[in-house]
Amino acid sequence: MTRPTLLVFVLFIAAGYWIVQHWEDVQAVLGLEEPAALRAVHLAKADHSLARHLTNEAAIGEQIDGLEGNAEAIGWHAEAKTDRVYLVTFRYTWDGDAEAYYFEVDVGARLVRHIGAGSELATQYDIATPSPR
């Protein structure tokens, strides 16, 4: 191997090592970071707080599919309570009535806590009653 080739090879290795060590900074500079609200929704969907053997997304899907009557999913939404804590809701309608599942998600610690379900929790957690969009 010639000296210039060896130098380029060493520079590539050093650059790769630096990128790996500073990946969070590189993500922020390049705009590759996932927005915190979107990350909160993903954490709430992937958590197993509703059923031990199913993700929350799958468990909610099974429960809505099992409802008698007309149930229609509206979707997931995250509302910031602090810079790290989000209130994530999954909203749906059942026979015309708005319902929701509520999760408190700490994005920094990657912790998800199921708060409850139903429209009565909306006033307790100071959020608007879920409504179809």
C-alpha positions in Angstrom: 0.0 0.0 0.0 1.3 3.4 -0.9 1.7 6.1 1.7 -1.2 8.4 0.3 -3.5 5.4 0.1 -2.7 4.5 3.7 -3.3 8.1 4.8 -6.7 8.2 3.1 -7.6 4.8 4.6 -6.7 6.1 8.1 -8.7 9.3 7.6 -11.8 7.3 6.6 -11.5 5.1 9.7 -11.1 8.2 11.9 -14.1 10.0 10.3 -16.2 6.9 10.7 -15.2 6.6 14.3 -16.0 10.3 15.0 -19.5 9.9 13.3 -20.3 6.9 15.4 -19.2 8.7 18.6 -21.2 11.8 17.8 -24.2 10.3 16.0 -26.8 12.3 18.0 -25.1 15.6 17.0 -24.9 14.4 13.4 -28.6 13.6 13.4 -29.5 17.0 14.8 -27.3 18.9 12.2 -28.6 16.8 9.3 -32.2 17.1 10.4 -32.5 13.3 10.9 -33.9 13.5 14.4 -37.4 12.2 14.8 -39.7 14.9 16.3 -40.4 14.3 20.0 -44.2 14.1 19.4 -43.8 11.5 16.7 -41.4 9.6 18.9 -43.9 9.7 21.8 -46.6 8.2 19.5 -44.2 5.4 18.4 -43.3 4.6 22.0 -47.0 4.5 23.0 -47.9 2.2 20.1 -45.0 -0.2 20.7 -45.4 -0.4 24.5 -47.1 -3.4 26.2 -49.0 -1.6 28.9 -52.5 -2.8 27.8 -51.7 -6.5 27.2 -48.5 -8.3 28.1 -48.4 -10.3 24.8 -49.5 -7.5 22.4 -48.3 -4.0 21.6 -50.7 -1.3 22.6 -51.4 -0.7 18.9 -52.4 -4.4 18.4 -54.3 -4.6 21.6 -56.4 -1.5 20.8 -57.0 -2.8 17.3 -58.3 -6.1 18.7 -60.5 -4.4 21.2 -62.0 -2.1 18.6 -62.6 -5.0 16.2 -64.4 -6.8 18.9 -66.8 -4.1 19.7 -70.4 -4.6 18.7 -71.8 -1.8 16.6 -70.0 0.7 14.4 -66.5 1.5 15.6 -64.1 3.7 13.6 -60.5 4.6 14.4 -59.6 8.3 14.2 -55.9 8.1 15.0 -53.0 8.8 17.3 -52.1 12.3 18.7 -49.5 13.6 21.0 -49.8 16.8 23.1 -46.7 18.2 24.9 -47.2 18.6 28.7 -43.5 19.4 29.3 -40.4 19.3 27.1 -40.1 15.5 27.7 -43.6 14.4 28.7 -46.4 13.9 26.2 -50.0 12.9 26.6 -50.6 10.5 23.7 -54.2 9.7 22.8 -55.7 7.1 20.5 -59.1 8.4 19.4 -62.0 6.4 17.9 -65.8 6.6 17.6 -68.2 3.9 18.7 -71.7 4.2 17.6 -71.2 7.9 17.1 -69.7 8.5 20.6 -66.1 9.8 20.8 -63.8 7.6 22.9 -60.1 7.5 23.5 -57.2 5.7 25.2 -54.7 7.9 27.1 -51.0 7.3 27.6 -48.4 9.5 29.4 -45.1 9.2 27.6 -41.7 10.4 28.9 -39.7 10.6 25.7 -36.4 11.2 27.4 -36.7 8.1 29.7 -38.7 6.1 27.1 -41.3 5.3 29.7 -45.0 4.8 28.8 -47.8 4.7 31.3 -51.4 3.8 30.4 -53.6 6.4 32.1 -57.0 5.0 31.1 -59.7 5.0 28.5 -62.9 6.8 27.9 -64.1 10.3 27.4 -64.4 11.0 31.2 -60.6 11.3 31.5 -60.5 14.3 29.1 -61.5 16.8 31.9 -59.2 15.2 34.5 -56.1 15.7 32.2 -57.2 19.1 30.9 -57.6 18.2 27.3 -60.4 18.6 24.8 -62.9 15.8 24.5 -61.8 13.6 21.6 -63.8 14.4 18.5 -63.8 13.0 15.0 -61.7 15.1 12.5 
